[in-house]
Amino acid sequence: MSARNPLVKGVDVDSRTRCSHYHTEVDIVAIKFLCCNEYYACYYCHQETASHSASKWPQDQWNEQAILCGNCQHELTINEYMSTSNCPQCDSRFNEKCSNHFHLYFDVTNESS
């Protein structure tokens, strides 16, 4: 467990990082945005409350800790997060439908030609 509890910004964020947009039992992941180095509960929270546009994490930075488990505050790298459906620290289940939104946070385009 992390010794610190990063601030998670957003709209009506609860103690497990759920927000007004995503608030089911498994919506317990916050994303650190590359553009501001701040955790937000979701893309829409960033869009509504930040004073700037979001930028996506490039693939060469996917080893950065940028994912926060809302249950235990453990920080995961983007690669770790993209390859699991549970927190490696507390085993809490993450929403598997979040992978549908990876393109909002991470540069998932394959630009190799």
Summary of the structure (lengths in Angstrom):
residues: 113
radius of gyration: 13.2
end to end distance: 41.1
largest distance: 44.0
contacts: 320
relative contact order: 0.20
helix: 22%
strand: 19%
